[in-house]
Amino acid sequence: MSKKEVFSAHINQGYSSKGESIILGGAILDGEALADSYVKIPLKTLNRHGLIAGATGTGKTKTIQVLSEQLSSFGIPVLMMDIKGDFSGIAKPGEELPFITERHAKIGLPYSSSGFPVELMTLSAQNGVRLRATVTEFGPVLFSRILNLNDTQAGVVAVIFKYCDDNKMPLIDLKDIKKVINYITEEGKAEIEEHYGKISTSTTGTILRKIIELEQQGGDLFFGEMSFDINDLMRIDENGKGYINIIRLTDIQDKPKLFSTFMLSLLAEIYQQMPEQGDSGQPELVIFIDEAHLIFNEASKALLEQIESIVKLIRSKGIGIYFVTQNPMDVPSGVLAQLGLKIQHALRAFTANDRKAIKMTAENYPLSDYYKTDETLTNLGIGEALVTALNEKGIPTPLVATMMRAPMSRMDVLSENEIAAINNKSKLVKKYSEIIDRESAYEMLNKKIQTIESEAKEIETKKQEEKRQRKTASEPMSQTTKGVIKVLTSATFIRGVFGVLTKLFKK
């Protein structure tokens, strides 16, 4: 057998699958794609998470598009973070251009075009399905970790949540928790100290400043009602295709705290609400986190530990998470160790540091008799990648350079009119467009403060009235006393005069 035949048999055996699988593309050896040597990923392993990495312009976006399309075709919903605004075209069928025909001929895979059911979502004021959550839903631990509070400050946040819970005060948005902080350091200070202990004003001041920082990054838009129901991510259309939920994040690239806040809260809520799935044939939901370094670069140690913990546990709920970034080193080693599928597009070596990074990246992949991994990484073309995954038994598959198939949908963005048309048809846009501002801690404490001030005013008025009455009551006595003194004085004077006169007459 020739080298190509041995290699082809090696790949077909390593990527064979008894159950349903998605096809990423065809294997490459010595720069040539081998027809009918497909790189296939079993559906049942797609909840084992993954990494899609590579330099700018090497094809990461199209790889996400290909994966999302095929997942949707199998009835698996997708959630993707669209930082750069590249994915909306997935709603419309693609066009078979000559380079696509040529690529698929090399792979030995027929090309077909198709659009997919899409929901456009937003964390900000952009048009789309508004995503919100309440402060109460976060809970004191997660809220403290997002704010990067120390143990003392986190303890105070726990007291705030307990106080609000004890007094049936919902914490809906950031103005609620800010109002509580102001209350417990001013009007309600004595009440808090009596029932929960003394709280330092310097501690509450620090917490307040960090909440304001989050607020300035758009947290005031995210925290509120109505809260997003994660079951709305799990929808299937009338044709049996899973919805591709695209969160448009083009306007929050400079607000990493809001992005990481949302991602962590979403993952935590999915983990809490989804039932244990066990060993099923396919995932319930697959999440693609583009520009993943925005989460990890701004995350505190506590936040990183929380993310790592959720990544470890959430796969048992049938949820697959795929981190997309330029360099695998952007992902913490604890998270990287949990990723079963790795799709590595080309890296570019412009500096000595780049070459070191490439060597380190190469060490994250299985050894291969067919590739020098570090050299291959710099020689991959656009739309080509090194791939290793897990087979149905959970064993890593052989490392293989892959010519990725082309997306079936459009490879550009939708126009504003096309986006508006999708939003106008969306049931979820209508469902979440209303902003609910029900009575919560802010309004309840304002009423309480007004009551306190009113009672204090009544007490002061009563004191003033009692003082006036005492003064009024004392005035007649004063006049009488003065009269008596006056009379006594006159009598004394008269007696004195008469006494003098008497002495004179005696003489």
C-alpha positions in Angstrom: 0.0 0.0 0.0 1.2 3.5 -0.7 1.7 6.1 1.9 -1.5 7.8 1.0 -3.5 4.6 1.2 -2.0 3.8 4.6 -2.7 7.3 5.8 -6.3 7.2 4.4 -7.0 3.9 6.2 -5.5 5.3 9.4 -7.8 8.4 9.2 -10.9 6.5 8.2 -10.4 4.0 11.1 -9.6 6.8 13.6 -12.7 8.8 12.7 -15.1 6.0 12.1 -18.5 6.4 13.8 -21.3 3.9 14.3 -23.8 6.7 15.3 -24.6 10.1 13.8 -21.7 12.4 13.1 -20.9 15.7 11.5 -18.3 16.0 8.7 -15.8 18.8 9.1 -13.9 18.2 5.9 -11.3 16.0 4.2 -7.9 14.9 5.4 -4.8 16.5 3.9 -1.4 14.8 3.4 1.6 16.5 1.9 -0.5 19.5 0.9 -3.1 17.5 -0.9 -6.7 16.8 0.1 -7.6 13.1 0.0 -11.1 12.4 -1.4 -13.3 10.2 0.7 -11.1 10.5 3.8 -13.5 12.4 6.0 -12.9 14.0 9.3 -16.1 13.1 11.2 -17.0 14.0 14.8 -19.6 11.8 16.6 -22.6 13.8 17.8 -22.5 12.0 21.2 -19.1 13.5 22.0 -20.0 17.1 21.2 -20.8 17.8 24.8 -17.1 17.2 25.6 -16.4 20.8 24.7 -13.8 22.2 22.3 -11.4 24.8 21.1 -11.2 26.6 17.8 -8.0 28.7 17.5 -5.9 30.4 14.9 -4.6 33.7 13.6 -6.9 36.4 12.2 -8.1 35.6 8.7 -7.4 31.8 8.8 -11.0 30.6 8.8 -12.2 30.3 12.4 -15.5 32.1 11.7 -16.3 29.8 8.8 -15.5 26.8 11.0 -18.0 28.0 13.6 -20.5 28.5 10.8 -20.0 24.9 9.4 -20.3 23.4 12.9 -23.4 25.4 13.7 -25.1 24.5 10.4 -24.6 20.8 10.9 -25.7 20.9 14.5 -28.8 22.7 13.5 -29.5 20.1 10.7 -29.5 17.4 13.4 -32.0 19.4 15.5 -29.4 20.6 18.0 -29.9 24.3 19.0 -26.8 26.5 19.0 -25.9 29.7 21.0 -23.1 31.8 19.5 -21.4 35.0 20.7 -21.0 37.3 17.7 -18.4 39.8 18.8 -17.4 40.9 15.3 -20.9 40.8 13.7 -19.9 38.0 11.2 -22.6 35.4 11.7 -25.9 36.8 10.7 -25.6 35.5 7.1 -26.3 32.0 8.4 -30.0 32.8 8.1 -29.8 32.9 4.3 -28.7 30.2 1.8 -25.2 30.5 0.4 -24.1 30.7 -3.2 -21.9 28.0 -4.8 -19.0 30.0 -6.2 -16.2 28.4 -8.2 -13.8 28.2 -5.3 -16.4 26.4 -3.3 -17.0 23.9 -6.1 -13.3 23.3 -6.4 -12.8 22.8 -2.7 -15.6 20.3 -2.4 -14.4 18.4 -5.4 -11.1 17.9 -3.7 -12.8 16.7 -0.5 -15.1 14.4 -2.4 -18.2 15.9 -0.8 -21.1 17.4 -2.7 -22.1 21.0 -1.9 -25.6 22.1 -1.0 -26.8 25.6 0.1 -29.3 26.3 2.8 -30.4 28.9 5.3 -31.1 28.1 9.0 -33.5 29.3 11.6 -32.0 32.2 13.5 -32.8 34.4 16.5 -30.8 37.6 16.9 -30.2 38.6 20.5 -28.6 41.5 22.3 -27.3 42.5 25.8 -27.6 46.2 24.9 -30.0 48.5 23.2 -29.5 46.9 19.7 -32.5 45.5 17.9 -33.1 41.8 18.8 -34.2 39.6 21.7 -33.2 41.4 24.9 -31.3 39.3 27.4 -31.7 40.2 31.0 -31.3 38.7 34.5 -32.2 39.9 38.0 -29.6 40.5 40.8 -31.5 38.0 42.9 -31.0 35.3 40.3 -27.3 35.8 40.5 -27.2 35.3 44.2 -24.6 36.7 46.7 -21.7 34.4 45.7 -21.8 34.9 42.0 -22.5 38.6 42.3 -19.5 39.0 44.6 -17.2 37.1 42.2 -18.3 39.2 39.3 -17.4 42.3 41.3 -14.1 40.7 42.4 -14.8 41.3 46.1 -12.6 40.1 48.9 -14.0 37.8 51.7 -15.1 40.7 53.9 -16.9 42.5 51.1 -18.5 39.3 49.9 -19.7 38.8 53.5 -21.4 42.2 53.4 -23.1 41.3 50.1 -24.4 38.1 51.7 -25.9 40.2 54.5 -27.5 42.5 52.0 -29.1 39.5 50.2 -30.2 38.0 53.5 -31.7 41.3 54.7 -33.7 41.7 51.4 -34.8 38.1 51.6 -35.9 38.5 55.3 -37.9 41.6 54.4 -39.4 40.3 51.1 -37.5 43.0 49.1 -36.7 41.7 45.5 -33.3 42.8 44.1 -34.2 43.2 40.5 -31.7 45.7 39.0 -28.6 47.6 40.1 -30.5 50.6 41.5 -32.1 48.2 43.9 -28.8 46.9 45.4 -27.3 50.5 45.4 -30.4 51.7 47.3 -30.0 48.9 49.9 -26.3 49.8 50.4 -27.2 53.5 50.9 -30.0 52.5 53.3 -27.9 50.2 55.6 -25.2 52.9 55.9 -27.6 55.7 56.7 -31.3 55.5 57.7 -31.2 51.7 58.4 -27.8 51.5 60.1 -29.2 50.9 63.6 -31.6 48.3 62.3 -28.8 46.4 60.5 -26.5 46.5 63.4 -29.2 45.2 65.8 -30.1 42.1 63.6 -27.0 41.4 61.4 -24.0 43.1 63.1 -21.9 46.2 62.4 -21.0 47.0 58.8 -18.1 49.2 57.9 -19.0 52.2 55.7 -15.6 51.9 53.9 -16.6 48.3 52.9 -20.0 49.4 51.6 -18.3 52.3 49.8 -16.0 49.9 48.0 -18.9 47.6 47.0 -20.8 50.6 45.7 -17.9 51.8 43.5 -17.5 48.4 41.9 -21.3 48.2 41.2 -21.0 51.7 39.5 -18.1 50.4 37.4 -20.3 47.5 36.3 -23.2 49.8 35.6 -21.0 52.0 33.4 -20.1 49.0 31.2 -23.8 48.4 30.5 -24.8 46.4 33.6 -27.9 48.7 34.0 -29.2 47.4 30.7 -28.5 43.7 31.6 -29.9 43.6 35.1 -33.7 43.8 35.1 -36.9 42.1 34.1 -38.2 40.2 32.4 -35.5 37.6 32.9 -34.5 35.4 29.9 -35.8 31.9 30.1 -33.0 29.4 29.0 -35.7 27.1 27.6 -36.1 29.6 24.8 -32.6 28.6 23.6 -33.7 25.0 23.0 -36.2 25.6 20.3 -36.6 23.5 17.1 -38.4 24.9 14.0 -41.2 23.3 12.0 -38.6 21.6 9.7 -36.8 19.9 12.6 -33.8 22.3 12.6 -32.4 23.6 15.8 -32.5 27.4 16.2 -29.1 29.2 15.9 -29.2 31.9 18.6 -26.8 34.7 17.7 -26.0 37.2 20.5 -24.9 40.4 18.8 -22.0 41.8 20.8 -20.4 44.2 18.4 -21.0 47.2 20.8 -19.5 45.6 24.0 -16.0 44.7 22.9 -14.8 47.5 25.2 -17.0 46.2 28.1 -15.4 42.8 29.0 -16.9 42.9 32.5 -20.4 42.9 31.1 -19.5 40.1 28.7 -18.0 37.9 31.4 -20.9 38.7 33.7 -23.4 37.5 31.2 -21.5 34.4 30.2 -21.0 33.2 33.7 -24.6 33.9 34.7 -25.9 32.1 31.6 -23.7 29.0 32.2 -24.6 28.9 35.9 -28.3 29.1 35.1 -28.1 26.5 32.4 -26.3 24.2 34.8 -28.8 24.7 37.6 -31.9 24.3 35.4 -31.0 21.6 33.0 -31.6 18.0 34.1 -28.8 15.4 34.1 -28.7 13.8 30.7 -26.4 10.9 31.1 -24.9 9.2 28.0 -27.3 10.3 25.2 -26.8 10.3 21.5 -26.4 14.0 21.0 -26.1 17.3 23.0 -29.0 19.4 24.1 -27.3 22.7 23.3 -23.9 23.8 21.9 -22.4 27.2 22.8 -19.7 29.0 20.9 -17.8 31.7 22.8 -16.0 33.9 20.2 -13.1 36.0 21.3 -12.9 33.9 24.5 -9.9 35.9 25.8 -12.3 38.7 26.7 -13.6 36.4 29.4 -10.3 35.1 30.7 -8.3 38.3 30.5 -10.6 40.3 32.8 -11.6 37.4 35.1 -10.4 37.3 38.7 -9.0 34.1 40.2 -12.3 33.3 41.8 -14.2 33.9 38.5 -11.7 31.6 36.7 -12.3 28.9 39.2 -16.1 29.3 38.8 -15.8 29.0 35.0 -13.5 26.0 35.2 -15.9 24.3 37.7 -18.9 24.9 35.4 -17.1 23.7 32.3 -16.3 20.4 34.1 -19.8 19.8 35.3 -22.1 21.2 32.6 -21.3 18.5 30.0 -23.3 16.0 32.2 -26.3 18.2 31.3 -25.7 17.7 27.6 -24.2 21.1 27.0 -21.1 21.6 24.9 -19.0 24.7 25.2 -16.5 25.8 22.4 -14.0 28.5 23.1 -12.9 30.5 20.0 -9.7 32.6 20.2 -6.5 33.4 18.3 -4.0 31.5 20.6 -4.8 28.4 22.7 -2.6 30.0 25.4 -5.5 32.5 25.9 -7.4 29.7 27.6 -6.4 28.7 31.1 -4.8 25.3 31.4 -7.5 24.0 33.7 -10.2 24.8 31.1 -8.0 23.7 28.2 -7.7 20.2 29.8 -11.5 19.8 29.6 -11.7 20.3 25.8 -12.2 17.2 23.7 -12.3 18.7 20.2 -9.5 20.9 19.1 -9.5 22.7 15.7 -6.3 24.6 15.2 -6.1 26.9 12.2 -2.8 28.5 11.1 -0.6 30.5 13.4 1.9 33.1 12.1 5.5 33.4 13.4 6.6 37.0 13.0 8.7 37.2 16.1 10.7 35.0 18.4 7.8 35.1 20.9 5.5 33.9 18.2 7.8 30.9 17.5 7.9 30.0 21.2 4.1 30.2 21.3 3.8 27.9 18.3 6.0 25.3 19.9 4.0 25.4 23.1 0.8 25.1 21.1 2.1 22.1 19.2 2.7 20.3 22.5 -1.0 20.4 23.2 -1.7 18.0 20.3 -1.2 14.2 20.0 2.1 13.1 18.4 1.8 12.2 14.7 3.8 10.0 12.3 2.6 12.1 9.4 3.0 15.7 10.6 5.6 17.9 12.3 3.0 19.8 14.2 4.9 23.1 14.8 5.8 23.3 11.1 2.4 22.3 9.9 0.8 25.0 12.0 2.6 27.8 10.1 2.0 26.2 6.7 -1.8 25.7 6.8 -3.8 27.7 4.3 -7.1 29.6 4.8 -9.8 27.2 5.6 -7.4 24.4 6.7 -6.8 23.3 10.3 -5.2 20.6 12.4 -8.0 18.6 14.1 -8.1 16.1 16.9 -11.3 15.0 18.7 -12.7 12.2 20.8 -14.2 9.0 19.2 -17.3 7.4 20.5 -15.3 5.6 23.2 -13.8 8.9 24.4 -10.4 8.1 23.0 -8.5 11.0 21.2 -8.5 10.6 17.4 -5.4 10.9 15.3 -4.1 14.4 14.6 -5.0 15.3 11.0 -4.6 18.3 8.8 -8.1 19.0 7.4 -9.5 21.0 4.4 -12.7 22.3 6.0 -15.9 22.1 4.0 -17.5 25.4 3.0 -20.6 26.8 4.8 -24.0 26.1 3.3 -25.2 29.5 4.3 -24.1 33.0 3.3 -20.6 34.0 4.2 -21.4 37.6 4.8 -23.5 39.7 7.1 -27.2 40.6 6.6 -28.3 44.1 5.8 -30.2 46.1 8.3 -33.4 45.5 6.4 -32.8 41.7 6.5 -32.1 41.9 10.2 -35.2 44.0 10.8 -37.3 41.3 8.9 -36.0 38.5 11.2 -36.7 40.5 14.3 -40.2 41.5 13.1 -41.1 37.8 12.7 -39.6 36.8 16.0 -41.9 35.7 18.8 -39.1 36.1 21.3 -38.4 39.8 20.4 -42.0 40.6 21.3 -41.8 38.5 24.4 -38.7 40.2 25.9 -39.2 43.7 24.5 -41.3 44.9 27.4 -39.3 46.4 30.3 -41.0 45.5 33.6 -40.3 47.8 36.6 -42.3 46.3 39.4 -42.0 47.3 43.0 -38.7 46.1 44.3 -36.1 47.0 47.0 -35.6 50.5 45.5 -39.3 51.5 45.7 -39.9 49.7 49.0 -37.0 51.4 50.7 -38.0 54.8 49.4 -41.4 54.2 51.0 -39.7 53.0 54.2 -37.5 56.1 54.3 -40.5 58.4 53.7 -42.3 56.7 56.6 -39.2 57.1 58.9 -38.9 60.7 57.9 -42.7 61.3 58.3 -42.6 59.7 61.8 -39.5 61.7 62.8 -41.3 64.8 61.6 -44.4 63.9 63.7 -42.3 63.3 66.7 -40.4 66.6 66.3 -43.7 68.4 65.8 -45.1 66.8 68.9 -42.0 67.8 70.9 -42.3 71.4 69.7 -46.0 71.4 70.6 -45.3 70.1 74.1 -42.6 72.7 74.5 -45.0 75.4 73.4 -47.7 74.2 75.8 -45.2 74.1 78.7 -44.2 77.7 77.9 -47.8 78.8 77.7 -48.7 77.1 81.0 -45.8 78.8 82.7 -46.6 82.3 81.6 -49.6 83.1 84.1 -47.5 81.9 87.0 -44.8 84.3 86.0 -47.2 87.2 85.8 -48.7 86.3 89.2 -45.3 86.1 90.7 -44.3 89.4 89.3 -47.6 90.9 90.8 -46.9 89.4 94.2 -43.4 90.6 94.2 -44.7 94.0 93.1 -47.3 94.0 95.8 -44.8 92.8 98.4 -42.3 95.3 97.3 -45.0 98.1 97.7 -46.1 96.8 101.1 -42.5 96.7 102.3 -42.0 100.2 100.9 -45.1 101.5 102.7 -44.2 99.7 105.9 -40.8 101.3 105.7 -42.2 104.7 105.1 -44.7 104.3 107.8 -42.0 103.0 110.1 -39.9 106.1 109.5 -43.0 108.4 110.0 -43.8 106.5 113.3 -40.3 107.2 114.6 -40.6 110.9 113.7 -43.9 111.2 115.4 -42.6 109.6 118.5 -39.9 112.1 118.7 
